[in-house]
Amino acid sequence: MALSSQTLTVTPENVANHLRDQFASDPEWLLARRREAMAAYFALPVPTRERTAFNADRSGAITGFESAPVPADLPLPVPETRGGVLSMAHDRVLVTRQPAALAREGVILTDLRSACRMQPELVAPHLGSVIDAAHDKSQALNAGWWHNGGFLYVPAGVRVADPVIWLHYHLPDQPGFFPRSLIVLEEDSEVVLIDYYSEGENGSAPVSRTLAAMTVEVKLGSGARLHYGSIEQLSETTDAFVHRSALAGAHSAIFWNVGVFGAGVEISRQSTRLVEPGAENHSVSVFFGSGRQHHDIDVVSIHDAPHTVSTMVGKGVMKGRAQSVFTGITEIRRGARGSNARQREQTLMLSDDARADAIPSLLIDENDVFAAHSASAGPIDQAALFYLMARGLSEEAAVRMIVQGFLAPVIDNISIDDLRQQVWVAVERKVSE
């Protein structure tokens, strides 16, 4: 028996009872936060995007869910890593593997709901402190209705040598997918974390549409370094709102490496605030749409302190009737003198019906800074395609070579070996569709 959805819809009138039923094991402080977030969810309007049409009915109602054992024969692979693994299907924890050596150093790798019960002093001050759920409907939905997710805590001075892997599986008979994760790195700590979001087949007929609201929060202490990698490969029946946000302390650094390949419609926002001097934010986004997929991606870097650094690279490919909007926003606020910010966005369209927009934006309220951007979106080079085909390559092979050459400068610079390989696998799959 797999997870099954309830037929009763959650409303403002019955939400308190549903929260008590669905999250009975949560501590009272967390239930209070859920109630506050759900009140905001029902009060806020459906989000709108200038270049992305979204059906308001898809986010206007949510359903409950019943927890049940996940079948043992589900094809939910768990990779081997010496850094630790956390695997989940909705609210269910499938696998938790934390090396004893890391546990002895004080590293905590567990699911977020368990952490809320067992380590509230580590979770409560940080959960919800990076992402403001009071002004965005999809964030409020996740804050109130998140089923489970990952929690990673790395104490001061601890360096985790091998990647930590999180796997979030959505089962297709569930109309909602609401993972939430929290990463807390104390001063001078370092870790590599790879975060996967994908489908887990269970033999059930998929629901007509799935609403996903996915959140990752990151807190970096002074001198901490996080290499965060993620691949999203949800089904094209999913409408996804994704929020990833980080607060970076003095001389800390976050390296975002994100691959977007799934969902029918994805509206995502990745935001990093550099709140103390010397903080750095380096972001690489790779996205590939096919069929009628629509990816609307914002990457935001906010310089709140002097001598902060940000780099932003976004590269995507659209084929079929797919569409993308990639918006890079760099904000250098007053007082952030000596900041250095660069961004570059490029999108390649493989068909006449594909569409792509690359929109850079610099908001600068300080002198003595450096900021630069570039953006382009255009069709495949027909001269290059003809050249390759004239030398014996089929059109399919020529297109594959052009795509590989277009993406290679970005993908090959992803610092996480396992993630880099998985991104190339995902690209190859999309090219071959």
Residue pairs with C-beta under 8 A, 6 or more apart in sequence:
1 68
1 69
1 71
2 68
2 70
2 71
2 74
2 171
2 173
2 202
2 204
3 65
3 66
3 67
3 68
3 70
3 89
3 90
3 91
3 92
3 171
3 173
3 174
4 65
4 66
4 68
4 173
5 63
5 64
5 65
5 66
5 173
5 174
5 175
5 176
5 207
6 63
6 64
6 65
6 66
7 63
8 14
8 18
8 63
8 64
9 61
9 62
9 63
10 18
10 61
10 62
10 63
10 64
10 145
12 38
12 39
12 42
15 35
15 38
15 39
15 42
15 144
16 35
18 64
19 31
19 34
19 35
19 38
19 144
20 31
21 64
22 64
22 65
23 30
23 31
23 34
23 113
25 113
25 117
26 34
26 113
26 116
26 117
27 116
27 117
27 120
29 120
29 124
30 116
30 124
30 127
33 127
33 128
33 143
33 144
34 143
34 144
34 145
35 144
36 144
37 133
37 140
37 141
37 143
37 144
37 145
38 140
38 141
38 144
38 145
40 133
40 134
40 137
40 140
40 143
40 144
41 137
41 140
41 141
41 144
41 145
44 135
44 136
44 137
44 140
45 137
46 54
46 56
46 59
46 60
46 137
47 54
47 59
47 136
47 137
47 138
47 241
47 267
48 54
49 267
49 296
49 325
51 296
51 325
51 357
52 265
52 267
52 294
52 296
52 325
54 239
54 265
54 267
55 239
58 209
58 211
58 239
59 137
59 138
59 141
59 211
59 239
59 241
62 141
62 145
62 175
62 176
62 211
63 175
63 176
65 90
65 91
65 147
65 174
65 176
67 90
67 91
67 92
69 92
70 76
70 89
70 92
70 94
70 171
70 202
71 202
74 89
74 169
74 200
74 201
74 202
75 200
75 201
76 87
76 89
76 94
76 167
76 169
76 200
78 85
78 87
78 94
78 95
78 97
78 167
79 85
79 165
79 418
81 162
81 163
81 164
81 165
81 418
82 99
82 161
82 162
83 99
83 102
83 160
83 161
83 162
83 163
83 164
83 165
83 191
83 192
84 97
84 98
84 99
84 102
84 107
84 109
84 164
84 165
85 95
85 96
85 97
85 164
85 165
85 166
85 167
86 93
86 95
86 96
86 97
86 109
86 110
86 111
86 150
86 164
86 165
86 166
86 167
87 93
87 94
87 95
87 96
87 166
87 167
87 169
88 94
88 111
88 148
88 149
88 150
88 166
88 167
88 168
88 169
88 179
89 169
89 170
89 171
89 200
90 147
90 148
90 169
90 170
90 171
90 174
90 177
91 113
91 147
91 148
92 148
93 111
93 114
93 148
94 169
96 109
96 110
96 111
98 107
98 109
98 110
102 109
102 158
102 160
105 155
105 158
106 153
106 155
106 158
107 152
107 153
107 154
107 155
107 158
107 160
108 115
108 119
108 122
108 151
108 152
108 153
109 150
109 151
109 152
109 164
110 118
110 150
110 151
111 148
111 149
111 150
111 151
112 123
112 127
112 146
112 148
112 149
112 150
112 151
112 180
112 181
112 182
113 148
114 151
115 122
115 123
115 151
115 153
115 182
116 123
116 124
116 127
119 151
119 153
122 153
122 184
123 151
123 182
126 182
126 184
126 217
126 219
127 182
127 217
128 143
128 217
129 217
129 219
129 247
130 217
130 218
130 219
130 245
130 246
130 247
131 139
131 143
131 215
131 217
131 243
131 245
132 139
133 139
133 140
133 142
133 143
133 144
134 140
136 243
138 213
138 241
138 243
138 267
139 213
139 215
139 241
139 243
141 178
141 213
141 241
142 178
142 180
142 213
142 214
142 215
142 241
142 243
143 180
143 215
145 176
145 178
145 213
146 178
146 179
146 180
146 213
146 215
147 177
147 178
147 179
148 179
148 180
149 168
149 179
149 180
149 181
149 182
149 215
150 166
150 181
150 182
150 183
150 195
151 181
151 182
151 183
152 164
152 181
152 182
152 183
152 184
152 191
152 193
153 184
153 186
154 160
154 184
154 185
154 186
154 189
154 190
154 191
154 224
155 186
155 189
156 186
156 187
156 188
156 189
156 221
157 186
157 187
157 188
157 189
158 186
158 189
158 190
159 189
159 190
159 191
160 189
160 190
160 191
160 192
162 192
163 192
163 193
163 194
163 416
163 418
164 191
164 192
164 193
164 194
165 193
165 194
165 196
165 418
166 181
166 193
166 194
166 195
166 196
167 196
167 198
168 179
168 195
168 196
168 197
168 198
168 214
169 198
169 199
169 200
170 177
170 197
170 198
170 199
170 200
170 210
170 212
170 234
170 235
170 238
171 199
171 200
171 202
171 204
172 199
172 200
172 201
172 202
172 204
172 205
172 206
172 207
172 210
172 235
172 237
173 202
173 204
173 205
173 206
173 207
174 207
174 210
175 207
175 209
175 210
175 211
176 210
176 211
176 212
177 210
177 211
177 212
177 213
177 214
177 234
177 238
177 240
178 212
178 213
178 214
179 197
179 214
179 215
180 214
180 215
180 216
180 217
181 195
181 215
181 216
181 217
182 216
182 217
183 193
183 216
183 217
183 218
183 219
183 226
183 228
184 218
184 219
185 191
185 218
185 219
185 220
185 221
185 224
185 225
185 226
185 252
186 221
186 224
187 221
187 222
187 223
187 224
187 249
188 221
188 222
188 223
188 224
189 221
189 224
189 225
190 224
190 225
190 226
191 225
191 226
191 227
192 227
192 229
192 416
193 226
193 227
193 228
193 229
194 229
194 230
194 231
194 416
194 418
194 419
195 216
195 228
195 229
195 230
195 231
196 230
196 231
196 233
196 422
197 214
197 230
197 231
197 232
197 233
197 234
197 262
198 231
198 232
198 233
198 234
198 262
199 233
199 234
199 235
206 235
206 237
207 237
208 237
209 237
209 238
209 239
209 264
210 234
210 235
210 237
210 238
210 239
211 238
211 239
212 234
212 238
212 239
212 240
212 241
212 242
212 263
213 240
213 241
214 240
214 241
214 242
214 243
215 242
215 243
215 244
216 228
216 230
216 243
216 244
216 245
217 245
217 246
218 226
218 228
218 244
218 245
218 246
218 247
218 254
219 246
219 247
220 226
220 246
220 247
220 248
220 249
220 252
220 253
220 254
220 279
221 249
221 252
222 249
222 250
222 251
222 252
222 276
223 249
223 250
223 251
223 252
224 249
224 252
224 253
225 252
225 253
225 254
225 255
226 246
226 253
226 254
226 255
227 255
227 257
227 415
227 416
228 244
228 254
228 255
228 256
228 257
229 257
229 258
229 414
229 416
229 419
230 244
230 257
230 258
230 259
231 258
231 259
231 261
231 419
231 422
231 423
231 426
232 240
232 242
232 258
232 259
232 260
232 261
232 262
232 263
232 266
233 261
233 262
233 426
234 240
234 262
234 263
235 262
235 263
235 264
236 262
236 263
236 264
236 291
236 292
236 293
237 264
238 262
238 263
238 264
239 263
239 264
239 265
239 266
240 262
240 263
240 265
240 266
240 267
240 268
241 266
241 267
241 268
242 266
242 267
242 268
242 269
243 268
243 269
243 270
243 271
244 256
244 258
244 268
244 269
244 270
244 271
245 269
245 270
245 271
245 272
245 273
246 254
246 271
246 272
246 273
246 281
247 272
247 273
247 275
248 254
248 272
248 273
248 274
248 275
248 276
248 279
248 280
248 281
249 275
249 276
249 279
250 276
250 277
250 278
250 279
250 305
251 276
251 277
251 278
251 279
252 276
252 278
252 279
252 280
253 279
253 280
253 281
253 282
254 272
254 280
254 281
254 282
255 282
255 283
255 284
255 415
256 270
256 272
256 281
256 282
256 283
256 284
256 285
256 299
257 284
257 414
257 415
257 416
257 419
258 270
258 283
258 284
258 285
258 286
259 285
259 286
259 287
259 419
259 422
259 423
259 426
260 266
260 268
260 285
260 286
260 287
260 288
260 295
260 297
261 287
261 288
261 426
261 427
261 429
261 430
263 293
263 295
264 292
264 293
264 294
265 293
265 294
265 296
266 293
266 294
266 295
266 296
266 297
267 296
268 295
268 296
268 297
268 298
269 298
269 300
270 283
270 285
270 297
270 298
270 299
270 300
271 298
271 300
271 301
271 302
272 281
272 283
272 300
272 301
272 302
272 310
273 302
273 304
274 280
274 281
274 301
274 302
274 303
274 304
274 305
274 308
274 309
274 310
274 336
275 304
275 305
276 304
276 305
277 305
277 306
277 307
277 308
278 305
278 307
278 308
279 305
279 308
279 309
280 308
280 309
280 310
281 301
281 308
281 309
281 310
281 311
282 310
282 311
283 299
283 301
283 310
283 311
283 312
283 313
283 314
284 313
284 314
284 410
284 413
284 414
285 297
285 299
285 313
285 314
285 315
285 316
285 326
286 315
286 316
286 407
286 410
286 411
286 423
286 427
287 295
287 297
287 314
287 315
287 316
287 317
287 324
287 326
288 316
288 317
288 318
288 426
288 427
288 430
289 295
289 316
289 317
289 318
289 319
289 320
289 322
289 323
289 324
289 354
290 318
290 319
290 320
290 322
290 430
290 433
291 320
291 321
291 322
291 433
292 320
292 321
292 322
293 320
293 322
293 323
294 322
294 323
294 324
295 316
295 322
295 323
295 324
295 325
295 326
296 324
296 325
297 314
297 324
297 325
297 326
297 327
298 327
298 329
299 312
299 314
299 326
299 327
299 328
299 329
299 343
300 329
300 330
300 331
301 310
301 312
301 329
301 330
301 331
301 341
301 343
302 331
302 333
303 310
303 330
303 331
303 332
303 333
303 336
303 339
303 341
303 369
304 333
304 335
304 336
305 335
305 336
306 335
306 336
306 337
306 338
306 339
307 337
307 338
307 339
308 336
308 339
308 340
309 339
309 340
309 341
310 330
310 339
310 340
310 341
310 342
310 343
311 341
311 342
311 343
312 328
312 330
312 341
312 342
312 343
312 344
312 345
313 343
313 344
313 345
313 410
314 326
314 328
314 343
314 344
314 345
314 346
314 347
314 358
315 345
315 346
315 347
315 406
315 407
315 410
316 324
316 326
316 346
316 347
316 348
316 356
317 347
317 348
317 349
317 350
317 403
317 406
317 407
317 427
317 430
318 324
318 347
318 348
318 349
318 350
318 351
318 354
318 355
318 356
319 349
319 350
319 351
319 354
319 430
319 433
320 351
320 353
320 354
321 351
321 353
321 354
322 354
322 355
323 354
323 355
323 356
324 347
324 355
324 356
324 357
325 356
325 357
325 359
326 345
326 347
326 356
326 357
326 358
326 359
327 359
327 360
327 361
328 343
328 345
328 359
328 360
328 361
328 373
328 375
329 361
329 363
330 341
330 343
330 361
330 362
330 363
330 371
330 373
331 363
331 364
331 365
332 339
332 341
332 362
332 363
332 364
332 365
332 366
332 369
332 371
333 365
333 366
334 365
334 366
335 366
336 366
336 369
337 366
337 367
337 368
337 369
338 368
338 369
339 366
339 369
339 370
339 371
340 369
340 370
340 371
341 362
341 369
341 370
341 371
341 372
342 370
342 371
342 372
342 373
343 360
343 372
343 373
343 374
344 373
344 374
344 375
345 358
345 359
345 360
345 373
345 374
345 375
345 376
346 358
346 375
346 376
346 377
346 406
347 356
347 357
347 358
347 376
347 377
347 378
348 356
348 377
348 378
348 379
348 380
348 402
348 403
348 406
349 355
349 356
349 377
349 378
349 379
349 380
350 379
350 380
350 399
350 403
352 379
356 377
357 377
358 375
358 376
358 377
359 375
360 373
360 374
360 375
361 373
362 371
362 373
364 371
380 399
380 402
381 402
384 402
385 395
385 398
385 399
385 402
388 397
388 398
388 401
388 402
389 395
389 398
393 401
399 431
400 428
400 431
403 427
403 431
404 427
407 427
411 420
411 423
411 424
411 427
412 420
414 420
414 423
